[in-house]
């Protein structure tokens, strides 16, 4: 009596780019938290809190059929809402990297984001057409 596992699709370049963008965005958001109060202990606490809050929102507000684990999302949202969430998190992360004085790194992340969007165009088109 085994439960049927959801079928997993192969990992592509777009998936790798999205993972890199998620990590870069979380780092950038953490940098905002670190620099807002002038670093120190409070900056570290704020950085961790902002990363955890962003990660929680990122993981909970998903579009059905687009959850990597194949499970149903805890808070389903339409595809355009998910696209907006992703782009906002990416943009805030890039701003955080730039604001922390790492302009070249931020430009590199922008290039990765553009390439990721280009390689993931089918995913974004399918997301755009998904309504909850």
Secondary structure as GFF3:
##gff-version 3
##sequence-region A 1 132
A	DSSP	alpha_helix	13	36	.	.	.	ID=ss1
A	DSSP	alpha_helix	40	60	.	.	.	ID=ss2
A	DSSP	beta_strand	61	62	.	.	.	ID=ss3
A	DSSP	beta_strand	75	76	.	.	.	ID=ss4
A	DSSP	alpha_helix	79	99	.	.	.	ID=ss5
A	DSSP	alpha_helix	103	119	.	.	.	ID=ss6
A	DSSP	alpha_helix	121	128	.	.	.	ID=ss7
###
